[in-house]
Amino acid sequence: HACEYPCRNDDAFPVNLGFCQSDSCIQYSDEVMQHRNLVILFSPCVRAFVLDAESDCIKALIPDYAQKPMYTLYEDTLGEPLADVYFLPEQPKLGWVSRRLRGSRVRL
């Protein structure tokens, strides 16, 4: 998920996500949140897909309580999660950590 913890805003995002949200500088945007679920296929040709959480086929996979404004598609809905991917603004490339080999980090 991108934009994991947007800051609380009484008008735009009145959802309390707890401690991890407390110092967030991420401003809520419905358009961005709707497209925050990503699928990355690690194959000889790495490919990434942005999922539209309002499309019927994706919305059907999201529990009612996790739909708008959160748009949270739980990762295990699509199978076994294999890695966590990090998008760091100061880095020109993606970084990822295998869930099977937690200590090893690989750059794409």
For each residue, the residues with C-beta under 8 A, 3 or more apart:
1: 4 36 37 38 72 73
2: 32 36 38 87
3: 6 26 29 32 33 36
4: 1 20
5: 17 20 21 24 26
6: 3 9 13 21 24 26 27 28 33
7: 13 21 24 25 26 27 28
8: 13 14 15 16 17 21
9: 6 12 13 14 27 28
10: 14
11: 14
12: 9 27 28
13: 6 7 8 9 28 69
14: 8 9 10 11
15: 8 69 70
16: 8 21
17: 5 8 20 21
18: 21 22
19: 22
20: 4 5 17 24
21: 5 6 7 8 16 17 18 24
22: 18 19
23:
24: 5 6 7 20 21
25: 7
26: 3 5 6 7
27: 6 7 9 12
28: 6 7 9 12 13 33 69
29: 3 32 33
30: 33 34 68 69
31: 34 35
32: 2 3 29 35 36
33: 3 6 28 29 30 36 53 69 70 71
34: 30 31 52 53 54 68 71
35: 31 32 50 51 52 53
36: 1 2 3 32 33 53 71
37: 1 50 51 53 58 71 72 73
38: 1 2 48 49 50 51 85
39: 48 49 51 78
40: 46 47 48 49 83 85
41: 46 47 48 49
42: 46 82 83
43: 46 47
44:
45:
46: 40 41 42 43 108
47: 40 41 43
48: 38 39 40 41
49: 38 39 40 41
50: 35 37 38
51: 35 37 38 39 55 58 73
52: 34 35 55 58
53: 33 34 35 36 37 58 59 62 67 68 71 73
54: 34 58 59 68
55: 51 52 58 59
56: 59 60
57: 60 61
58: 37 51 52 53 54 55 61 62 73
59: 53 54 55 56 62 67
60: 56 57
61: 57 58 73 77 78
62: 53 58 59 66 67 71 72 73 74
63: 66 67 74
64: 67
65:
66: 62 63 70 71 72 73 74
67: 53 59 62 63 64 70 71
68: 30 34 53 54 71
69: 13 15 28 30 33
70: 15 33 66 67
71: 33 34 36 37 53 62 66 67 68
72: 1 37 62 66
73: 1 37 51 53 58 61 62 66 77 78
74: 62 63 66 77
75: 78 81
76: 79 80 81
77: 61 73 74
78: 39 61 73 75
79: 76
80: 76
81: 75 76 84 99
82: 42 98 99 100
83: 40 42 96 97 98 99
84: 81 96 97 99
85: 38 40 94 95 96
86: 94 95 96 97
87: 2 94
88: 91 95
89:
90:
91: 88 94 95
92:
93: 107 108
94: 85 86 87 91 107 108
95: 85 86 88 91 105 106 107 108
96: 83 84 85 86 105 106 107 108
97: 83 84 86 102 104 105 106
98: 82 83 101 102 104 106
99: 81 82 83 84 102
100: 82
101: 98 104
102: 97 98 99
103:
104: 97 98 101
105: 95 96 97
106: 95 96 97 98
107: 93 94 95 96
108: 46 93 94 95 96
